[in-house]
Each structure stands twice: as structure tokens, then as C-alpha cells.
Amino acid sequence: MVVELKRGTADRDVHLQAITYAALVSRFDLDTLAQAHHGFLAGRGEGLEVEECRQRLLDHVDGEWSPELLQRPRQVITAAGFPKQVTHTVVWLSEMNLDIDLVQVGLWKVNDRLVAGFTKVYPTPEVEEFTLAPARIEAKAAALKLEERSRAQNAVHVIVGAGLLPDGTLLRLTPRRGVTEAIREAILSWVDEDGSRASVTWNNNTAKPLTWKADGRPYTPTGLANHIFTGVTGRKADGIQGTTWWDVDTAHVPDTVDPDEWGALAGTSLASLAKQLGGTSKDWAGLHTLLNAVPAGRWTTYGDVATVIRSHAVPVGTHLATCGRCPNAWRVLNAAGRVSPGFRWTDRTRTDSPADVLSAEGIGFDAGAAAKEARLTSDALQRLLGG
């Protein structure tokens, strides 16, 4: 997007300025933007190298760089008002397949506070609906691509926000999007020479969550994928979505996680995990309320609880193992109705097991599995909460 901002009423030739800037931007490429970003940061006292600025841009779109997003920049002209010469010309330019918006801004002082209001002068919603020029169709397609990339770029934030992966979780390299089959085979052969090249440790840090075992340094998922690509091919990477390259290593089970629930993540990449977790949250207050409602003589599963509080079975199990304040935690079992090996009593002196307590509450066990008829499903838990 190219924005031309005027403090007062727009000049008669403001649209020409916007078109000139858009034409310049349409010739930009990744290296041009990296140089521009470098200059921008340098002016604010940040001494980043150009290559690191380039990597920041790739991380911003999770490696999925697409030149067409720059070739047809959307133009927005913002001013306090527009002369008729501008509005007439912009309408005609839109009909000639240029994507230009006119936005009128007003500023008021209300109770010693400044209030700004924005009104789209052109195109109005009716015009957009009935005179959708090819330029706007292409712009919408580009915007959709950007939205998809934004979701991918937010994968790390989604996973950290949901608390899915405990610190220290191991991930394995599986090259996927952004490379040919030949390059993929070359990377796997290179990895076979040194097993540490295929393994990273996860840390719940949204900036650089991966620590590569090969050098001990922190990386973003895309940053490390690009680093490996360049190390193997000698070329700069372009179009790699790093969150698809790293799978949960389920052979190593964190202490606080139920092995069965953890095993269900086998072969799942960071991108896939984030997609599964869309809209989840760590509402532990809601979890405590829910657990408090589970009566004696009934049990439920980590997955059922996670469904109700919009989380995932793994972070629920981790929280129950480490919280110390969760009521009725012994009434939550794994999907097979068994006590999770990761279960821990808050009182470390206790020697009885959750199965002992549940048996005393009247729940039968067969070969270590709790009676199915005593289970509260997610629907039953919702009803307990009046939902």
C-alpha cells in the first residue's frame, strides 16, 4: 500500500504524486526493500546489517515472498478534502484498472481531547460492489494471499499463546514448502552427515523460538530453514515457509505431558499445529471453574476439558501437572481412561495414585482403565457449566 497524506485539503495534482510513488514501489524487489529497511532502522539508531534486514522481511511473511504484492500497490490518498479535479480523475483512473481510494479525515477537539474521523469518499461500498474493476479483483486476490501468509507468520505466536509446546521440546527437520525434490534430497543427505543438524529445541519465545543443536544459536523457523538452504545450495532462499519444516519429535516426551496425547502430535509441523490451535487460549481460570464442577464418581479426559475451554490436551495436561491449585485434578485421565505418567500430586508426600482415589469414589477399573460409563464427555462438561 502506498499512502499519500495531506495535512489539509489535497492539491489538484495529489493523485499524480500517489501514482508516481506507486510506480516506484512497483519496481521494488526484496533486496530493494532490505536496503530501505536498513536505512529506516539506521536513522533510528539500529545498526542492523542489510542481510539481517532482508531476513526480517522474510520472517514477516514467513518466507513466502511474492513479487506480485509489490507490482500492483494499492493507493490511498488521505486529506481533509478533495477538489473536484481529483475526485473526477480518480474515478476515471479506477475505471482504467488502477486501485485508488480517497479517504477524508476530520479532526475535532472534544473536552480538550483530539478526535479524528475517517470517511471513505471513493469508492463507496456500492461502487466497490457493482463496479469491481480488474485491478480491484487482483488486489483482493493479493490481499487474500497476504492474509494466508499472515496466518502462517503468526504460527509461533499461536503456539506460544496456547502453551502447547513446553520449553525444551525437540523438533525434527523435514524440508517441505519452498524447495524442489532434488534440493530436499540434498538437504537430507547433508543432515545425515551430522545428526545435530536435524534437531532444534523449542523455547516459548516469539522472537526466536528455535535453538539449533548444530551451533547452539537461536533462530526463527524460517530463518533457520533459510540458513540451512543457503548452507547446502550456496544460494539465497526465496519462498520457504519455515514453520512447515519443523515437526514435533514425539520420541522425546516432556515430563509434564501424557505420552499418548504427545504421540498424537507425531509428524505434525509447527504450521499444522497453529492451524489446529486457531482460536485457542490459556484460560486457566475457566479450567479451574470447570474442574471444580466435576463431581466425585465421575472422570473426564484432557481432550474433553481442552474442547470446553478452547485449548489443547497437551497444555491442559502440562498445567495440571505443574499448577498446584487445580481442583479435582485426579479426575482428569488420558484418552484411554488411564492415569497419565506425568501426573503429580501437589503434596509430594502422597503415595496413593489417582486410580486409588477414583476407586474410593466408586469408579471401577479394568486393566488400569476407568469405567467408560463414568466418563464425562465434552458435551456433559458443557452442561455442568450450564452451557
C-alpha positions as CSV (number, residue, x, y, z in Angstrom):
1,M,0.0,0.0,0.0
2,V,1.2,3.5,-0.9
3,V,-0.3,6.2,1.2
4,E,-0.2,9.9,0.3
5,L,-1.1,12.0,3.4
6,K,-2.0,15.7,3.2
7,R,-2.5,17.8,6.3
8,G,-5.2,20.0,4.7
9,T,-7.2,20.0,1.5
10,A,-5.5,18.0,-1.2
11,D,-3.7,19.7,-4.1
12,R,-5.2,19.4,-7.5
13,D,-2.3,17.1,-8.6
14,V,-2.2,14.9,-5.4
15,H,-3.2,11.8,-7.5
16,L,-0.2,12.3,-9.7
17,Q,2.1,12.2,-6.6
18,A,0.4,9.0,-5.5
19,I,0.8,7.4,-8.9
20,T,4.5,8.4,-9.1
21,Y,5.2,6.7,-5.7
22,A,3.2,3.6,-6.7
23,A,5.2,3.3,-9.9
24,L,8.4,3.5,-7.9
25,V,7.2,0.8,-5.5
26,S,6.1,-1.5,-8.3
27,R,9.8,-1.8,-9.3
28,F,10.9,-2.8,-5.8
29,D,12.2,-6.3,-5.0
30,L,13.3,-8.0,-1.8
31,D,16.8,-6.5,-1.9
32,T,15.4,-3.0,-2.5
33,L,13.2,-3.3,0.5
34,A,16.0,-4.7,2.6
35,Q,18.1,-1.7,1.8
36,A,15.2,0.7,2.5
37,H,14.5,-1.1,5.8
38,H,18.2,-0.9,6.7
39,G,18.2,2.9,6.1
40,F,15.0,3.3,8.1
41,L,16.5,1.5,11.1
42,A,19.8,3.2,10.8
43,G,18.0,6.6,11.0
44,R,16.7,5.4,14.4
45,G,20.0,4.2,15.8
46,E,19.6,0.5,15.0
47,G,22.7,-0.9,13.3
48,L,21.4,-4.0,11.6
49,E,23.2,-5.4,8.6
50,V,21.3,-5.4,5.3
51,E,21.2,-9.2,5.3
52,E,19.5,-9.3,8.7
53,C,17.0,-6.7,7.4
54,R,16.3,-9.0,4.5
55,Q,15.7,-11.9,6.9
56,R,13.3,-9.8,8.9
57,L,11.3,-9.1,5.8
58,L,11.2,-12.9,5.0
59,D,10.2,-13.7,8.6
60,H,7.4,-11.1,8.3
61,V,5.8,-13.1,5.5
62,D,7.1,-16.4,6.9
63,G,9.4,-16.8,3.9
64,E,6.6,-16.7,1.3
65,W,7.8,-13.8,-0.7
66,S,5.6,-12.9,-3.7
67,P,6.6,-10.1,-6.1
68,E,3.0,-9.5,-7.3
69,L,2.2,-7.9,-3.9
70,L,4.5,-5.1,-5.0
71,Q,3.7,-4.9,-8.7
72,R,0.2,-3.6,-8.1
73,P,0.3,-1.5,-4.9
74,R,-2.9,-0.2,-3.6
75,Q,-3.0,3.6,-3.4
76,V,-4.7,5.6,-0.6
77,I,-4.9,9.3,-0.6
78,T,-5.8,10.9,2.7
79,A,-6.7,14.6,3.2
80,A,-9.1,16.9,4.8
81,G,-10.9,17.4,1.5
82,F,-10.5,16.8,-2.3
83,P,-11.1,19.2,-5.2
84,K,-13.3,18.0,-8.0
85,Q,-10.4,17.6,-10.3
86,V,-9.0,14.9,-8.0
87,T,-12.3,13.0,-7.5
88,H,-13.1,13.0,-11.2
89,T,-9.7,11.8,-12.1
90,V,-9.6,9.1,-9.5
91,V,-12.9,7.7,-10.7
92,W,-11.6,7.6,-14.2
93,L,-8.3,6.0,-13.1
94,S,-10.2,3.3,-11.2
95,E,-12.1,2.6,-14.4
96,M,-8.8,2.2,-16.1
97,N,-7.9,-0.5,-13.6
98,L,-5.8,1.5,-11.0
99,D,-6.7,0.8,-7.4
100,I,-7.1,4.2,-5.7
101,D,-9.0,5.1,-2.5
102,L,-9.8,8.6,-1.3
103,V,-10.2,8.9,2.4
104,Q,-11.3,12.2,4.0
105,V,-10.0,12.9,7.6
106,G,-11.6,15.3,10.0
107,L,-10.1,16.5,13.3
108,W,-12.1,17.8,16.3
109,K,-11.4,18.9,19.8
110,V,-13.8,17.4,22.3
111,N,-13.3,18.1,26.0
112,D,-9.7,19.1,25.4
113,R,-9.1,15.8,23.6
114,L,-8.4,15.5,19.8
115,V,-10.8,13.1,18.0
116,A,-10.1,12.0,14.4
117,G,-12.7,10.6,12.0
118,F,-12.1,8.9,8.6
119,T,-14.6,8.6,5.8
120,K,-14.0,6.8,2.5
121,V,-15.0,9.2,-0.2
122,Y,-14.2,6.9,-3.1
123,P,-15.0,4.1,-3.8
124,T,-18.1,3.8,-1.7
125,P,-19.3,0.3,-0.8
126,E,-21.9,0.4,-3.5
127,V,-19.4,1.4,-6.1
128,E,-17.0,-1.4,-5.0
129,E,-19.8,-3.9,-5.2
130,F,-21.1,-3.1,-8.6
131,T,-18.1,-1.7,-10.5
132,L,-15.4,-4.1,-9.4
133,A,-12.6,-3.3,-11.8
134,P,-10.0,-6.0,-12.7
135,A,-7.4,-4.1,-10.6
136,R,-9.5,-4.5,-7.5
137,I,-10.1,-8.1,-8.2
138,E,-6.4,-8.7,-8.5
139,A,-5.9,-6.6,-5.3
140,K,-8.3,-8.8,-3.4
141,A,-6.5,-11.9,-4.6
142,A,-3.2,-10.4,-3.4
143,A,-4.8,-9.4,-0.1
144,L,-6.0,-13.0,0.3
145,K,-2.5,-14.3,-0.2
146,L,-1.2,-11.8,2.3
147,E,-3.9,-12.9,4.8
148,E,-2.9,-16.6,4.4
149,R,0.8,-15.7,4.9
150,S,-0.1,-13.6,7.9
151,R,-1.7,-16.7,9.5
152,A,1.4,-18.7,8.8
153,Q,3.6,-15.9,10.1
154,N,1.6,-15.9,13.3
155,A,2.1,-19.7,13.8
156,V,4.8,-19.2,16.5
157,H,2.6,-16.6,18.3
158,V,-0.4,-19.0,18.3
159,I,1.6,-21.9,19.7
160,V,3.3,-19.8,22.4
161,G,-0.1,-18.3,23.3
162,A,-1.7,-21.7,23.6
163,G,1.1,-23.0,25.7
164,L,1.2,-26.2,23.6
165,L,4.9,-26.9,23.5
166,P,6.8,-27.0,26.8
167,D,10.2,-25.4,26.8
168,G,12.8,-27.9,25.8
169,T,10.6,-29.7,23.3
170,L,12.6,-31.3,20.5
171,L,11.7,-30.7,16.9
172,R,13.0,-32.5,13.8
173,L,13.8,-31.1,10.4
174,T,11.5,-32.2,7.5
175,P,12.1,-29.9,4.4
176,R,8.8,-29.1,2.7
177,R,7.5,-25.9,1.1
178,G,9.8,-23.8,-0.9
179,V,12.3,-26.4,-2.2
180,T,12.5,-28.8,-5.1
181,E,12.7,-32.6,-4.6
182,A,16.4,-32.5,-5.6
183,I,17.2,-29.8,-3.1
184,R,15.2,-31.7,-0.4
185,E,17.2,-34.8,-1.0
186,A,20.5,-32.8,-0.9
187,I,19.4,-31.3,2.5
188,L,18.6,-34.7,3.9
189,S,21.9,-36.1,2.8
190,W,23.7,-33.1,4.4
191,V,21.8,-33.7,7.6
192,D,22.8,-37.4,7.6
193,E,26.4,-36.3,7.9
194,D,25.7,-34.8,11.3
195,G,22.6,-35.7,13.2
196,S,22.6,-32.4,15.2
197,R,21.7,-30.5,12.0
198,A,18.2,-32.1,12.1
199,S,17.3,-31.2,15.6
200,V,16.2,-28.0,17.4
201,T,15.0,-27.2,20.9
202,W,11.8,-25.2,21.3
203,N,11.6,-22.2,23.6
204,N,8.4,-20.2,24.2
205,N,10.0,-17.0,22.8
206,T,8.0,-15.5,20.0
207,A,11.1,-13.7,18.6
208,K,13.5,-16.7,18.0
209,P,11.9,-19.9,19.5
210,L,14.3,-22.4,18.0
211,T,17.8,-23.3,19.2
212,W,19.7,-25.3,16.7
213,K,21.7,-28.1,18.1
214,A,24.3,-27.8,15.4
215,D,25.6,-24.4,16.6
216,G,23.6,-23.6,19.7
217,R,22.2,-20.3,18.3
218,P,18.6,-19.1,18.4
219,Y,16.6,-18.8,15.1
220,T,13.2,-18.2,13.8
221,P,11.7,-21.2,12.0
222,T,12.1,-19.5,8.6
223,G,15.5,-18.0,9.4
224,L,16.9,-21.4,10.2
225,A,15.3,-23.0,7.2
226,N,16.9,-20.3,5.0
227,H,20.2,-20.8,6.8
228,I,20.2,-24.5,6.0
229,F,19.1,-23.9,2.4
230,T,21.9,-21.5,1.8
231,G,24.4,-23.8,3.5
232,V,23.5,-26.7,1.2
233,T,22.9,-24.9,-2.1
234,G,25.1,-21.8,-1.8
235,R,22.1,-19.7,-2.9
236,K,19.8,-17.3,-1.1
237,A,16.5,-18.8,-0.2
238,D,13.2,-17.4,-1.5
239,G,9.7,-18.7,-0.8
240,I,10.5,-21.0,2.1
241,Q,7.8,-21.3,4.8
242,G,9.9,-22.3,7.7
243,T,7.0,-23.3,10.0
244,T,6.3,-26.2,7.7
245,W,9.9,-27.5,8.1
246,W,9.9,-28.4,11.8
247,D,7.9,-31.4,13.2
248,V,7.4,-32.3,16.9
249,D,9.8,-35.1,17.9
250,T,7.4,-37.4,19.7
251,A,10.2,-39.8,20.6
252,H,11.2,-37.5,23.4
253,V,8.2,-36.9,25.7
254,P,8.4,-34.0,28.1
255,D,8.0,-34.9,31.8
256,T,4.7,-33.0,32.2
257,V,3.0,-34.4,29.2
258,D,0.9,-37.5,28.8
259,P,2.7,-39.9,26.3
260,D,-0.5,-40.8,24.5
261,E,-1.5,-37.2,23.9
262,W,2.0,-36.3,22.9
263,G,2.2,-39.3,20.5
264,A,-0.8,-37.8,18.6
265,L,1.4,-34.9,17.5
266,A,3.7,-37.2,15.5
267,G,4.5,-35.9,12.1
268,T,2.9,-32.5,12.8
269,S,4.7,-29.4,11.8
270,L,4.5,-26.0,13.6
271,A,2.3,-24.7,10.8
272,S,-0.1,-27.6,11.2
273,L,-0.2,-27.2,15.0
274,A,-1.0,-23.5,14.6
275,K,-3.8,-24.3,12.2
276,Q,-5.3,-26.8,14.7
277,L,-5.0,-24.3,17.5
278,G,-6.7,-21.4,15.8
279,G,-8.8,-19.5,18.4
280,T,-7.5,-21.5,21.4
281,S,-6.4,-19.8,24.6
282,K,-4.9,-20.5,28.0
283,D,-8.0,-19.8,30.1
284,W,-6.8,-21.4,33.3
285,A,-9.4,-19.6,35.4
286,G,-12.0,-21.3,33.2
287,L,-10.2,-24.6,33.7
288,H,-10.3,-24.3,37.4
289,T,-14.0,-23.5,37.3
290,L,-14.7,-26.5,35.1
291,L,-12.7,-28.9,37.2
292,N,-14.4,-27.7,40.4
293,A,-17.7,-28.8,38.8
294,V,-16.6,-32.4,38.1
295,P,-18.3,-34.4,40.9
296,A,-17.0,-37.4,42.8
297,G,-17.5,-40.7,41.0
298,R,-17.0,-39.2,37.5
299,W,-13.9,-38.6,35.4
300,T,-13.1,-36.8,32.1
301,T,-10.2,-36.5,29.7
302,Y,-7.6,-33.9,28.9
303,G,-9.1,-33.7,25.4
304,D,-12.6,-33.2,26.7
305,V,-11.5,-30.4,29.1
306,A,-9.5,-28.8,26.3
307,T,-12.5,-28.7,24.0
308,V,-14.6,-26.9,26.6
309,I,-12.0,-24.3,27.4
310,R,-10.8,-24.0,23.8
311,S,-7.3,-25.2,24.4
312,H,-5.5,-28.4,23.6
313,A,-4.9,-31.6,25.5
314,V,-1.2,-31.2,25.8
315,P,-1.1,-27.7,27.5
316,V,-4.0,-28.8,29.7
317,G,-2.0,-31.8,30.9
318,T,1.1,-29.7,31.4
319,H,-0.9,-27.2,33.5
320,L,-2.5,-29.9,35.7
321,A,1.0,-31.3,36.3
322,T,2.5,-28.0,37.4
323,C,-0.3,-25.8,38.7
324,G,-0.6,-26.9,42.3
325,R,-4.0,-25.1,42.6
326,C,-6.2,-27.2,40.2
327,P,-9.2,-28.7,42.0
328,N,-10.1,-32.4,41.3
329,A,-7.0,-32.8,39.0
330,W,-7.1,-36.6,39.7
331,R,-10.4,-36.8,37.9
332,V,-8.8,-36.0,34.5
333,L,-7.3,-39.0,32.7
334,N,-5.9,-39.6,29.3
335,A,-8.0,-40.6,26.2
336,A,-7.7,-44.3,27.2
337,G,-9.1,-43.6,30.7
338,R,-5.7,-44.2,32.3
339,V,-3.7,-42.1,34.7
340,S,-1.1,-40.1,32.9
341,P,2.5,-40.9,33.8
342,G,3.0,-37.2,34.0
343,F,0.5,-36.8,36.9
344,R,2.0,-35.2,40.0
345,W,0.3,-34.6,43.4
346,T,0.8,-31.1,44.8
347,D,1.6,-32.8,48.1
348,R,4.7,-34.7,47.2
349,T,4.4,-36.9,50.3
350,R,1.3,-38.7,49.0
351,T,1.9,-42.3,47.9
352,D,-1.6,-43.1,46.7
353,S,-2.5,-42.8,43.0
354,P,-5.4,-41.1,41.3
355,A,-6.8,-44.5,40.5
356,D,-6.9,-45.3,44.2
357,V,-8.8,-42.1,44.9
358,L,-11.2,-42.7,41.9
359,S,-11.8,-46.3,43.1
360,A,-12.7,-45.0,46.5
361,E,-15.2,-42.6,44.8
362,G,-16.9,-45.6,43.2
363,I,-15.3,-45.8,39.8
364,G,-14.4,-49.2,38.6
365,F,-11.1,-50.0,36.8
366,D,-10.4,-52.8,34.3
367,A,-6.7,-53.4,33.5
368,G,-5.9,-49.9,34.6
369,A,-8.6,-48.2,32.6
370,A,-11.5,-46.3,34.2
371,A,-15.1,-47.4,33.5
372,K,-16.4,-45.7,30.4
373,E,-19.8,-45.2,31.8
374,A,-18.4,-42.8,34.5
375,R,-16.8,-40.6,31.9
376,L,-18.0,-37.0,31.4
377,T,-17.7,-36.1,27.7
378,S,-17.1,-32.5,26.5
379,D,-20.9,-32.1,25.9
380,A,-21.5,-33.3,29.5
381,L,-18.9,-30.9,30.8
382,Q,-20.6,-28.0,28.9
383,R,-23.9,-28.9,30.6
384,L,-22.2,-28.9,34.0
385,L,-21.3,-25.2,33.3
386,G,-24.8,-24.5,32.1
387,G,-23.7,-24.2,28.5
